[in-house]
């Protein structure tokens, strides 16, 4: 999974926007993860959902089971 993540990170973030320095790199990587990878990008391992959506569904269903 880690290799896949870094492959996507490089392809979808780094190669599209050259990084001028380490500060810019940190900002862009955090933005990529928070604004796209976890919220919009569909992941085949979790039924073609974004991780944020998957977790929302999980917690909503888990909350109903506990109640």
PDB file of N, CA, C, O and CB in Angstrom:
ATOM      1  N   UNK A   1       0.819  -1.196   0.000  1.00  0.00           N
ATOM      2  CA  UNK A   1       0.000   0.000   0.000  1.00  0.00           C
ATOM      3  C   UNK A   1       0.860   1.256   0.000  1.00  0.00           C
ATOM      4  O   UNK A   1       0.529   2.235  -0.669  1.00  0.00           O
ATOM      5  CB  UNK A   1      -0.930   0.000   1.199  1.00  0.00           C
ATOM      6  N   UNK A   2       1.950   1.237   0.738  1.00  0.00           N
ATOM      7  CA  UNK A   2       2.811   2.416   0.808  1.00  0.00           C
ATOM      8  C   UNK A   2       3.410   2.729  -0.554  1.00  0.00           C
ATOM      9  O   UNK A   2       3.489   3.893  -0.949  1.00  0.00           O
ATOM     10  CB  UNK A   2       3.924   2.208   1.839  1.00  0.00           C
ATOM     11  N   UNK A   3       3.832   1.697  -1.272  1.00  0.00           N
ATOM     12  CA  UNK A   3       4.412   1.925  -2.597  1.00  0.00           C
ATOM     13  C   UNK A   3       3.378   2.524  -3.531  1.00  0.00           C
ATOM     14  O   UNK A   3       3.693   3.422  -4.313  1.00  0.00           O
ATOM     15  CB  UNK A   3       4.961   0.616  -3.184  1.00  0.00           C
ATOM     16  N   UNK A   4       2.161   2.042  -3.458  1.00  0.00           N
ATOM     17  CA  UNK A   4       1.083   2.574  -4.288  1.00  0.00           C
ATOM     18  C   UNK A   4       0.815   4.037  -3.945  1.00  0.00           C
ATOM     19  O   UNK A   4       0.660   4.870  -4.837  1.00  0.00           O
ATOM     20  CB  UNK A   4      -0.200   1.739  -4.109  1.00  0.00           C
ATOM     21  N   UNK A   5       0.761   4.346  -2.646  1.00  0.00           N
ATOM     22  CA  UNK A   5       0.520   5.727  -2.225  1.00  0.00           C
ATOM     23  C   UNK A   5       1.596   6.657  -2.776  1.00  0.00           C
ATOM     24  O   UNK A   5       1.284   7.700  -3.350  1.00  0.00           O
ATOM     25  CB  UNK A   5       0.472   5.821  -0.693  1.00  0.00           C
ATOM     26  N   UNK A   6       2.858   6.282  -2.601  1.00  0.00           N
ATOM     27  CA  UNK A   6       3.944   7.158  -3.057  1.00  0.00           C
ATOM     28  C   UNK A   6       3.969   7.273  -4.571  1.00  0.00           C
ATOM     29  O   UNK A   6       4.343   8.319  -5.103  1.00  0.00           O
ATOM     30  CB  UNK A   6       5.290   6.641  -2.558  1.00  0.00           C
ATOM     31  N   UNK A   7       3.583   6.235  -5.265  1.00  0.00           N
ATOM     32  CA  UNK A   7       3.476   6.314  -6.717  1.00  0.00           C
ATOM     33  C   UNK A   7       2.426   7.340  -7.124  1.00  0.00           C
ATOM     34  O   UNK A   7       2.663   8.166  -8.005  1.00  0.00           O
ATOM     35  CB  UNK A   7       3.133   4.942  -7.307  1.00  0.00           C
ATOM     36  N   UNK A   8       1.267   7.282  -6.478  1.00  0.00           N
ATOM     37  CA  UNK A   8       0.211   8.253  -6.771  1.00  0.00           C
ATOM     38  C   UNK A   8       0.633   9.662  -6.375  1.00  0.00           C
ATOM     39  O   UNK A   8       0.377  10.619  -7.105  1.00  0.00           O
ATOM     40  CB  UNK A   8      -1.081   7.871  -6.046  1.00  0.00           C
ATOM     41  N   UNK A   9       1.264   9.785  -5.246  1.00  0.00           N
ATOM     42  CA  UNK A   9       1.727  11.096  -4.783  1.00  0.00           C
ATOM     43  C   UNK A   9       2.663  11.727  -5.815  1.00  0.00           C
ATOM     44  O   UNK A   9       2.508  12.895  -6.173  1.00  0.00           O
ATOM     45  CB  UNK A   9       2.444  10.967  -3.417  1.00  0.00           C
ATOM     46  N   UNK A  10       3.624  10.952  -6.284  1.00  0.00           N
ATOM     47  CA  UNK A  10       4.571  11.485  -7.263  1.00  0.00           C
ATOM     48  C   UNK A  10       3.878  11.814  -8.581  1.00  0.00           C
ATOM     49  O   UNK A  10       4.126  12.869  -9.165  1.00  0.00           O
ATOM     50  CB  UNK A  10       5.705  10.487  -7.504  1.00  0.00           C
ATOM     51  N   UNK A  11       3.020  10.929  -9.048  1.00  0.00           N
ATOM     52  CA  UNK A  11       2.359  11.125 -10.338  1.00  0.00           C
ATOM     53  C   UNK A  11       1.351  12.269 -10.306  1.00  0.00           C
ATOM     54  O   UNK A  11       1.303  13.079 -11.232  1.00  0.00           O
ATOM     55  CB  UNK A  11       1.664   9.848 -10.764  1.00  0.00           C
ATOM     56  N   UNK A  12       0.552  12.340  -9.255  1.00  0.00           N
ATOM     57  CA  UNK A  12      -0.551  13.299  -9.200  1.00  0.00           C
ATOM     58  C   UNK A  12      -0.201  14.620  -8.537  1.00  0.00           C
ATOM     59  O   UNK A  12      -0.966  15.579  -8.633  1.00  0.00           O
ATOM     60  CB  UNK A  12      -1.697  12.693  -8.483  1.00  0.00           C
ATOM     61  N   UNK A  13       0.927  14.686  -7.874  1.00  0.00           N
ATOM     62  CA  UNK A  13       1.269  15.913  -7.148  1.00  0.00           C
ATOM     63  C   UNK A  13       2.634  16.444  -7.552  1.00  0.00           C
ATOM     64  O   UNK A  13       2.738  17.565  -8.050  1.00  0.00           O
ATOM     65  CB  UNK A  13       1.237  15.666  -5.648  1.00  0.00           C
ATOM     66  N   UNK A  14       3.658  15.673  -7.348  1.00  0.00           N
ATOM     67  CA  UNK A  14       5.030  16.160  -7.514  1.00  0.00           C
ATOM     68  C   UNK A  14       5.384  16.406  -8.970  1.00  0.00           C
ATOM     69  O   UNK A  14       5.905  17.469  -9.306  1.00  0.00           O
ATOM     70  CB  UNK A  14       6.008  15.174  -6.918  1.00  0.00           C
ATOM     71  N   UNK A  15       5.110  15.440  -9.842  1.00  0.00           N
ATOM     72  CA  UNK A  15       5.509  15.586 -11.242  1.00  0.00           C
ATOM     73  C   UNK A  15       4.718  16.669 -11.963  1.00  0.00           C
ATOM     74  O   UNK A  15       5.222  17.276 -12.909  1.00  0.00           O
ATOM     75  CB  UNK A  15       5.340  14.272 -11.968  1.00  0.00           C
ATOM     76  N   UNK A  16       3.493  16.917 -11.530  1.00  0.00           N
ATOM     77  CA  UNK A  16       2.665  17.946 -12.174  1.00  0.00           C
ATOM     78  C   UNK A  16       3.085  19.356 -11.788  1.00  0.00           C
ATOM     79  O   UNK A  16       2.915  20.295 -12.565  1.00  0.00           O
ATOM     80  CB  UNK A  16       1.206  17.740 -11.817  1.00  0.00           C
ATOM     81  N   UNK A  17       3.629  19.502 -10.600  1.00  0.00           N
ATOM     82  CA  UNK A  17       4.005  20.819 -10.079  1.00  0.00           C
ATOM     83  C   UNK A  17       5.395  20.723  -9.471  1.00  0.00           C
ATOM     84  O   UNK A  17       5.534  20.311  -8.319  1.00  0.00           O
ATOM     85  CB  UNK A  17       2.972  21.330  -9.024  1.00  0.00           C
ATOM     86  N   UNK A  18       6.418  21.092 -10.213  1.00  0.00           N
ATOM     87  CA  UNK A  18       7.783  21.018  -9.661  1.00  0.00           C
ATOM     88  C   UNK A  18       7.881  21.751  -8.322  1.00  0.00           C
ATOM     89  O   UNK A  18       7.281  22.810  -8.136  1.00  0.00           O
ATOM     90  CB  UNK A  18       8.798  21.614 -10.657  1.00  0.00           C
ATOM     91  N   UNK A  19       8.638  21.179  -7.403  1.00  0.00           N
ATOM     92  CA  UNK A  19       8.758  21.724  -6.054  1.00  0.00           C
ATOM     93  C   UNK A  19      10.028  22.556  -5.948  1.00  0.00           C
ATOM     94  O   UNK A  19      11.128  22.056  -6.186  1.00  0.00           O
ATOM     95  CB  UNK A  19       8.761  20.593  -4.999  1.00  0.00           C
ATOM     96  N   UNK A  20       9.873  23.817  -5.594  1.00  0.00           N
ATOM     97  CA  UNK A  20      10.998  24.748  -5.550  1.00  0.00           C
ATOM     98  C   UNK A  20      11.925  24.511  -4.363  1.00  0.00           C
ATOM     99  O   UNK A  20      13.142  24.652  -4.480  1.00  0.00           O
ATOM    100  CB  UNK A  20      10.485  26.158  -5.509  1.00  0.00           C
ATOM    101  N   UNK A  21      11.349  24.157  -3.237  1.00  0.00           N
ATOM    102  CA  UNK A  21      12.150  23.937  -2.027  1.00  0.00           C
ATOM    103  C   UNK A  21      11.380  23.042  -1.056  1.00  0.00           C
ATOM    104  O   UNK A  21      10.243  22.656  -1.328  1.00  0.00           O
ATOM    105  CB  UNK A  21      12.514  25.292  -1.350  1.00  0.00           C
ATOM    106  N   UNK A  22      11.996  22.718   0.063  1.00  0.00           N
ATOM    107  CA  UNK A  22      11.369  21.775   0.998  1.00  0.00           C
ATOM    108  C   UNK A  22      10.100  22.339   1.645  1.00  0.00           C
ATOM    109  O   UNK A  22       9.184  21.580   1.963  1.00  0.00           O
ATOM    110  CB  UNK A  22      12.362  21.391   2.083  1.00  0.00           C
ATOM    111  N   UNK A  23      10.037  23.641   1.840  1.00  0.00           N
ATOM    112  CA  UNK A  23       8.835  24.247   2.425  1.00  0.00           C
ATOM    113  C   UNK A  23       7.659  24.103   1.479  1.00  0.00           C
ATOM    114  O   UNK A  23       6.566  23.726   1.900  1.00  0.00           O
ATOM    115  CB  UNK A  23       9.073  25.732   2.752  1.00  0.00           C
ATOM    116  N   UNK A  24       7.870  24.396   0.215  1.00  0.00           N
ATOM    117  CA  UNK A  24       6.817  24.251  -0.794  1.00  0.00           C
ATOM    118  C   UNK A  24       6.417  22.779  -0.910  1.00  0.00           C
ATOM    119  O   UNK A  24       5.234  22.466  -1.041  1.00  0.00           O
ATOM    120  CB  UNK A  24       7.290  24.799  -2.174  1.00  0.00           C
ATOM    121  N   UNK A  25       7.392  21.885  -0.862  1.00  0.00           N
ATOM    122  CA  UNK A  25       7.114  20.451  -0.942  1.00  0.00           C
ATOM    123  C   UNK A  25       6.206  20.011   0.196  1.00  0.00           C
ATOM    124  O   UNK A  25       5.223  19.308  -0.038  1.00  0.00           O
ATOM    125  CB  UNK A  25       8.418  19.647  -0.915  1.00  0.00           C
ATOM    126  N   UNK A  26       6.517  20.411   1.415  1.00  0.00           N
ATOM    127  CA  UNK A  26       5.687  20.040   2.573  1.00  0.00           C
ATOM    128  C   UNK A  26       4.261  20.553   2.415  1.00  0.00           C
ATOM    129  O   UNK A  26       3.303  19.820   2.657  1.00  0.00           O
ATOM    130  CB  UNK A  26       6.298  20.589   3.872  1.00  0.00           C
ATOM    131  N   UNK A  27       4.122  21.798   2.015  1.00  0.00           N
ATOM    132  CA  UNK A  27       2.795  22.401   1.851  1.00  0.00           C
ATOM    133  C   UNK A  27       2.002  21.652   0.795  1.00  0.00           C
ATOM    134  O   UNK A  27       0.835  21.329   1.017  1.00  0.00           O
ATOM    135  CB  UNK A  27       2.913  23.889   1.471  1.00  0.00           C
ATOM    136  N   UNK A  28       2.609  21.369  -0.345  1.00  0.00           N
ATOM    137  CA  UNK A  28       1.902  20.695  -1.434  1.00  0.00           C
ATOM    138  C   UNK A  28       1.536  19.256  -1.078  1.00  0.00           C
ATOM    139  O   UNK A  28       0.456  18.785  -1.436  1.00  0.00           O
ATOM    140  CB  UNK A  28       2.752  20.711  -2.694  1.00  0.00           C
ATOM    141  N   UNK A  29       2.420  18.562  -0.382  1.00  0.00           N
ATOM    142  CA  UNK A  29       2.127  17.168  -0.010  1.00  0.00           C
ATOM    143  C   UNK A  29       0.980  17.129   0.993  1.00  0.00           C
ATOM    144  O   UNK A  29       0.061  16.322   0.846  1.00  0.00           O
ATOM    145  CB  UNK A  29       3.387  16.475   0.583  1.00  0.00           C
ATOM    146  N   UNK A  30       1.018  17.979   1.999  1.00  0.00           N
ATOM    147  CA  UNK A  30      -0.072  18.022   2.982  1.00  0.00           C
ATOM    148  C   UNK A  30      -1.380  18.404   2.301  1.00  0.00           C
ATOM    149  O   UNK A  30      -2.422  17.813   2.585  1.00  0.00           O
ATOM    150  CB  UNK A  30       0.253  19.022   4.119  1.00  0.00           C
ATOM    151  N   UNK A  31      -1.336  19.381   1.409  1.00  0.00           N
ATOM    152  CA  UNK A  31      -2.538  19.799   0.691  1.00  0.00           C
ATOM    153  C   UNK A  31      -3.074  18.667  -0.176  1.00  0.00           C
ATOM    154  O   UNK A  31      -4.285  18.450  -0.228  1.00  0.00           O
ATOM    155  CB  UNK A  31      -2.247  21.031  -0.172  1.00  0.00           C
ATOM    156  N   UNK A  32      -2.196  17.946  -0.852  1.00  0.00           N
ATOM    157  CA  UNK A  32      -2.608  16.819  -1.686  1.00  0.00           C
ATOM    158  C   UNK A  32      -3.316  15.760  -0.848  1.00  0.00           C
ATOM    159  O   UNK A  32      -4.374  15.262  -1.235  1.00  0.00           O
ATOM    160  CB  UNK A  32      -1.394  16.206  -2.402  1.00  0.00           C
ATOM    161  N   UNK A  33      -2.742  15.422   0.282  1.00  0.00           N
ATOM    162  CA  UNK A  33      -3.321  14.380   1.134  1.00  0.00           C
ATOM    163  C   UNK A  33      -4.648  14.842   1.721  1.00  0.00           C
ATOM    164  O   UNK A  33      -5.634  14.109   1.659  1.00  0.00           O
ATOM    165  CB  UNK A  33      -2.346  13.998   2.263  1.00  0.00           C
ATOM    166  N   UNK A  34      -4.690  16.039   2.287  1.00  0.00           N
ATOM    167  CA  UNK A  34      -5.895  16.534   2.954  1.00  0.00           C
ATOM    168  C   UNK A  34      -7.003  16.937   1.996  1.00  0.00           C
ATOM    169  O   UNK A  34      -8.180  16.721   2.283  1.00  0.00           O
ATOM    170  CB  UNK A  34      -5.548  17.699   3.814  1.00  0.00           C
ATOM    171  N   UNK A  35      -6.638  17.524   0.857  1.00  0.00           N
ATOM    172  CA  UNK A  35      -7.656  18.078  -0.040  1.00  0.00           C
ATOM    173  C   UNK A  35      -8.069  17.151  -1.165  1.00  0.00           C
ATOM    174  O   UNK A  35      -9.134  17.338  -1.753  1.00  0.00           O
ATOM    175  CB  UNK A  35      -7.164  19.345  -0.624  1.00  0.00           C
ATOM    176  N   UNK A  36      -7.255  16.158  -1.478  1.00  0.00           N
ATOM    177  CA  UNK A  36      -7.604  15.289  -2.602  1.00  0.00           C
ATOM    178  C   UNK A  36      -7.551  13.808  -2.245  1.00  0.00           C
ATOM    179  O   UNK A  36      -8.555  13.108  -2.379  1.00  0.00           O
ATOM    180  CB  UNK A  36      -6.680  15.559  -3.762  1.00  0.00           C
ATOM    181  N   UNK A  37      -6.416  13.327  -1.800  1.00  0.00           N
ATOM    182  CA  UNK A  37      -6.216  11.891  -1.616  1.00  0.00           C
ATOM    183  C   UNK A  37      -7.215  11.291  -0.640  1.00  0.00           C
ATOM    184  O   UNK A  37      -7.761  10.221  -0.910  1.00  0.00           O
ATOM    185  CB  UNK A  37      -4.810  11.620  -1.133  1.00  0.00           C
ATOM    186  N   UNK A  38      -7.466  11.937   0.467  1.00  0.00           N
ATOM    187  CA  UNK A  38      -8.370  11.388   1.482  1.00  0.00           C
ATOM    188  C   UNK A  38      -9.827  11.778   1.284  1.00  0.00           C
ATOM    189  O   UNK A  38     -10.712  11.151   1.867  1.00  0.00           O
ATOM    190  CB  UNK A  38      -7.929  11.832   2.837  1.00  0.00           C
ATOM    191  N   UNK A  39     -10.096  12.798   0.474  1.00  0.00           N
ATOM    192  CA  UNK A  39     -11.474  13.284   0.374  1.00  0.00           C
ATOM    193  C   UNK A  39     -12.131  13.038  -0.974  1.00  0.00           C
ATOM    194  O   UNK A  39     -13.353  12.906  -1.041  1.00  0.00           O
ATOM    195  CB  UNK A  39     -11.506  14.737   0.661  1.00  0.00           C
ATOM    196  N   UNK A  40     -11.352  12.972  -2.053  1.00  0.00           N
ATOM    197  CA  UNK A  40     -11.950  12.865  -3.383  1.00  0.00           C
ATOM    198  C   UNK A  40     -11.487  11.658  -4.177  1.00  0.00           C
ATOM    199  O   UNK A  40     -12.265  11.097  -4.949  1.00  0.00           O
ATOM    200  CB  UNK A  40     -11.654  14.091  -4.159  1.00  0.00           C
ATOM    201  N   UNK A  41     -10.244  11.248  -4.006  1.00  0.00           N
ATOM    202  CA  UNK A  41      -9.686  10.168  -4.821  1.00  0.00           C
ATOM    203  C   UNK A  41     -10.314   8.836  -4.429  1.00  0.00           C
ATOM    204  O   UNK A  41     -10.339   8.472  -3.253  1.00  0.00           O
ATOM    205  CB  UNK A  41      -8.151  10.103  -4.667  1.00  0.00           C
ATOM    206  N   UNK A  42     -10.824   8.108  -5.433  1.00  0.00           N
ATOM    207  CA  UNK A  42     -11.464   6.827  -5.185  1.00  0.00           C
ATOM    208  C   UNK A  42     -10.412   5.735  -5.040  1.00  0.00           C
ATOM    209  O   UNK A  42      -9.442   5.697  -5.798  1.00  0.00           O
ATOM    210  CB  UNK A  42     -12.446   6.483  -6.316  1.00  0.00           C
ATOM    211  N   UNK A  43     -10.603   4.847  -4.065  1.00  0.00           N
ATOM    212  CA  UNK A  43      -9.648   3.789  -3.759  1.00  0.00           C
ATOM    213  C   UNK A  43     -10.310   2.432  -3.998  1.00  0.00           C
ATOM    214  O   UNK A  43     -11.361   2.137  -3.428  1.00  0.00           O
ATOM    215  CB  UNK A  43      -9.137   3.906  -2.295  1.00  0.00           C
ATOM    216  N   UNK A  44      -9.694   1.621  -4.833  1.00  0.00           N
ATOM    217  CA  UNK A  44     -10.282   0.327  -5.183  1.00  0.00           C
ATOM    218  C   UNK A  44     -10.372  -0.614  -3.983  1.00  0.00           C
ATOM    219  O   UNK A  44     -11.293  -1.427  -3.911  1.00  0.00           O
ATOM    220  CB  UNK A  44      -9.472  -0.329  -6.286  1.00  0.00           C
ATOM    221  N   UNK A  45      -9.450  -0.519  -3.061  1.00  0.00           N
ATOM    222  CA  UNK A  45      -9.432  -1.418  -1.905  1.00  0.00           C
ATOM    223  C   UNK A  45     -10.583  -1.221  -0.936  1.00  0.00           C
ATOM    224  O   UNK A  45     -10.830  -2.078  -0.087  1.00  0.00           O
ATOM    225  CB  UNK A  45      -8.160  -1.250  -1.172  1.00  0.00           C
ATOM    226  N   UNK A  46     -11.284  -0.116  -1.048  1.00  0.00           N
ATOM    227  CA  UNK A  46     -12.413   0.152  -0.150  1.00  0.00           C
ATOM    228  C   UNK A  46     -13.690   0.417  -0.948  1.00  0.00           C
ATOM    229  O   UNK A  46     -14.512   1.259  -0.584  1.00  0.00           O
ATOM    230  CB  UNK A  46     -12.099   1.355   0.766  1.00  0.00           C
ATOM    231  N   UNK A  47     -13.829  -0.323  -2.041  1.00  0.00           N
ATOM    232  CA  UNK A  47     -15.070  -0.247  -2.817  1.00  0.00           C
ATOM    233  C   UNK A  47     -15.209   1.010  -3.645  1.00  0.00           C
ATOM    234  O   UNK A  47     -16.320   1.504  -3.837  1.00  0.00           O
ATOM    235  CB  UNK A  47     -16.231  -0.348  -1.907  1.00  0.00           C
ATOM    236  N   UNK A  48     -14.115   1.529  -4.134  1.00  0.00           N
ATOM    237  CA  UNK A  48     -14.112   2.739  -4.972  1.00  0.00           C
ATOM    238  C   UNK A  48     -14.795   3.915  -4.284  1.00  0.00           C
ATOM    239  O   UNK A  48     -15.621   4.616  -4.868  1.00  0.00           O
ATOM    240  CB  UNK A  48     -14.800   2.457  -6.302  1.00  0.00           C
ATOM    241  N   UNK A  49     -14.422   4.103  -3.027  1.00  0.00           N
ATOM    242  CA  UNK A  49     -14.849   5.277  -2.254  1.00  0.00           C
ATOM    243  C   UNK A  49     -13.612   6.045  -1.836  1.00  0.00           C
ATOM    244  O   UNK A  49     -12.507   5.502  -1.816  1.00  0.00           O
ATOM    245  CB  UNK A  49     -15.700   4.867  -1.005  1.00  0.00           C
ATOM    246  N   UNK A  50     -13.801   7.300  -1.504  1.00  0.00           N
ATOM    247  CA  UNK A  50     -12.728   8.087  -0.906  1.00  0.00           C
ATOM    248  C   UNK A  50     -12.598   7.653   0.555  1.00  0.00           C
ATOM    249  O   UNK A  50     -13.602   7.314   1.180  1.00  0.00           O
ATOM    250  CB  UNK A  50     -13.010   9.636  -1.025  1.00  0.00           C
ATOM    251  N   UNK A  51     -11.386   7.656   1.110  1.00  0.00           N
ATOM    252  CA  UNK A  51     -11.214   7.241   2.506  1.00  0.00           C
ATOM    253  C   UNK A  51     -12.117   7.994   3.485  1.00  0.00           C
ATOM    254  O   UNK A  51     -12.640   7.398   4.427  1.00  0.00           O
ATOM    255  CB  UNK A  51      -9.778   7.432   2.913  1.00  0.00           C
ATOM    256  N   UNK A  52     -12.303   9.287   3.270  1.00  0.00           N
ATOM    257  CA  UNK A  52     -13.153  10.073   4.163  1.00  0.00           C
ATOM    258  C   UNK A  52     -14.589   9.549   4.132  1.00  0.00           C
ATOM    259  O   UNK A  52     -15.224   9.406   5.177  1.00  0.00           O
ATOM    260  CB  UNK A  52     -13.118  11.566   3.771  1.00  0.00           C
ATOM    261  N   UNK A  53     -15.096   9.265   2.939  1.00  0.00           N
ATOM    262  CA  UNK A  53     -16.451   8.725   2.792  1.00  0.00           C
ATOM    263  C   UNK A  53     -16.559   7.349   3.422  1.00  0.00           C
ATOM    264  O   UNK A  53     -17.545   7.044   4.093  1.00  0.00           O
ATOM    265  CB  UNK A  53     -16.847   8.655   1.315  1.00  0.00           C
ATOM    266  N   UNK A  54     -15.543   6.512   3.209  1.00  0.00           N
ATOM    267  CA  UNK A  54     -15.523   5.181   3.802  1.00  0.00           C
ATOM    268  C   UNK A  54     -15.609   5.260   5.323  1.00  0.00           C
ATOM    269  O   UNK A  54     -16.385   4.535   5.945  1.00  0.00           O
ATOM    270  CB  UNK A  54     -14.258   4.429   3.383  1.00  0.00           C
ATOM    271  N   UNK A  55     -14.809   6.142   5.916  1.00  0.00           N
ATOM    272  CA  UNK A  55     -14.829   6.283   7.380  1.00  0.00           C
ATOM    273  C   UNK A  55     -16.156   6.836   7.879  1.00  0.00           C
ATOM    274  O   UNK A  55     -16.655   6.394   8.914  1.00  0.00           O
ATOM    275  CB  UNK A  55     -13.691   7.189   7.840  1.00  0.00           C
ATOM    276  N   UNK A  56     -16.736   7.794   7.164  1.00  0.00           N
ATOM    277  CA  UNK A  56     -18.047   8.313   7.552  1.00  0.00           C
ATOM    278  C   UNK A  56     -19.078   7.188   7.579  1.00  0.00           C
ATOM    279  O   UNK A  56     -19.840   7.059   8.537  1.00  0.00           O
ATOM    280  CB  UNK A  56     -18.498   9.427   6.587  1.00  0.00           C
ATOM    281  N   UNK A  57     -19.095   6.380   6.528  1.00  0.00           N
ATOM    282  CA  UNK A  57     -20.036   5.258   6.459  1.00  0.00           C
ATOM    283  C   UNK A  57     -19.773   4.246   7.572  1.00  0.00           C
ATOM    284  O   UNK A  57     -20.706   3.755   8.207  1.00  0.00           O
ATOM    285  CB  UNK A  57     -19.944   4.567   5.092  1.00  0.00           C
ATOM    286  N   UNK A  58     -18.515   3.944   7.798  1.00  0.00           N
ATOM    287  CA  UNK A  58     -18.155   2.984   8.846  1.00  0.00           C
ATOM    288  C   UNK A  58     -18.655   3.457  10.208  1.00  0.00           C
ATOM    289  O   UNK A  58     -19.310   2.702  10.926  1.00  0.00           O
ATOM    290  CB  UNK A  58     -16.630   2.775   8.887  1.00  0.00           C
ATOM    291  N   UNK A  59     -18.351   4.695  10.562  1.00  0.00           N
ATOM    292  CA  UNK A  59     -18.748   5.196  11.881  1.00  0.00           C
ATOM    293  C   UNK A  59     -20.257   5.349  11.997  1.00  0.00           C
ATOM    294  O   UNK A  59     -20.820   5.123  13.068  1.00  0.00           O
ATOM    295  CB  UNK A  59     -18.074   6.530  12.163  1.00  0.00           C
ATOM    296  N   UNK A  60     -20.915   5.729  10.913  1.00  0.00           N
ATOM    297  CA  UNK A  60     -22.373   5.839  10.952  1.00  0.00           C
ATOM    298  C   UNK A  60     -22.983   4.449  11.189  1.00  0.00           C
ATOM    299  O   UNK A  60     -23.887   4.303  12.011  1.00  0.00           O
ATOM    300  CB  UNK A  60     -22.917   6.465   9.627  1.00  0.00           C
ATOM    301  N   UNK A  61     -22.494   3.439  10.474  1.00  0.00           N
ATOM    302  CA  UNK A  61     -23.013   2.080  10.644  1.00  0.00           C
ATOM    303  C   UNK A  61     -22.638   1.493  12.001  1.00  0.00           C
ATOM    304  O   UNK A  61     -23.437   0.787  12.615  1.00  0.00           O
ATOM    305  CB  UNK A  61     -22.494   1.177   9.533  1.00  0.00           C
ATOM    306  N   UNK A  62     -21.434   1.781  12.466  1.00  0.00           N
ATOM    307  CA  UNK A  62     -21.003   1.273  13.769  1.00  0.00           C
ATOM    308  C   UNK A  62     -21.814   1.904  14.889  1.00  0.00           C
ATOM    309  O   UNK A  62     -22.168   1.232  15.858  1.00  0.00           O
ATOM    310  CB  UNK A  62     -19.508   1.539  13.985  1.00  0.00           C
ATOM    311  N   UNK A  63     -22.105   3.177  14.762  1.00  0.00           N
ATOM    312  CA  UNK A  63     -22.902   3.873  15.767  1.00  0.00           C
ATOM    313  C   UNK A  63     -24.289   3.260  15.864  1.00  0.00           C
ATOM    314  O   UNK A  63     -24.828   3.123  16.963  1.00  0.00           O
ATOM    315  CB  UNK A  63     -23.004   5.366  15.437  1.00  0.00           C
ATOM    316  N   UNK A  64     -24.874   2.889  14.732  1.00  0.00           N
ATOM    317  CA  UNK A  64     -26.198   2.281  14.716  1.00  0.00           C
ATOM    318  C   UNK A  64     -26.171   0.896  15.371  1.00  0.00           C
ATOM    319  O   UNK A  64     -27.129   0.508  16.038  1.00  0.00           O
ATOM    320  CB  UNK A  64     -26.719   2.179  13.275  1.00  0.00           C
ATOM    321  N   UNK A  65     -25.066   0.146  15.180  1.00  0.00           N
ATOM    322  CA  UNK A  65     -24.957  -1.189  15.775  1.00  0.00           C
ATOM    323  C   UNK A  65     -24.860  -1.120  17.295  1.00  0.00           C
ATOM    324  O   UNK A  65     -25.407  -1.973  17.993  1.00  0.00           O
ATOM    325  CB  UNK A  65     -23.743  -1.921  15.211  1.00  0.00           C
ATOM    326  N   UNK A  66     -24.160  -0.103  17.810  1.00  0.00           N
ATOM    327  CA  UNK A  66     -23.949   0.046  19.245  1.00  0.00           C
ATOM    328  C   UNK A  66     -25.242   0.494  19.930  1.00  0.00           C
ATOM    329  O   UNK A  66     -25.535   0.070  21.047  1.00  0.00           O
ATOM    330  CB  UNK A  66     -22.814   1.054  19.522  1.00  0.00           C
ATOM    331  N   UNK A  67     -26.007   1.346  19.263  1.00  0.00           N
ATOM    332  CA  UNK A  67     -27.223   1.914  19.861  1.00  0.00           C
ATOM    333  C   UNK A  67     -28.320   0.911  20.054  1.00  0.00           C
ATOM    334  O   UNK A  67     -29.393   1.258  20.547  1.00  0.00           O
ATOM    335  CB  UNK A  67     -27.733   3.026  19.023  1.00  0.00           C
TER     336      UNK A  67
END
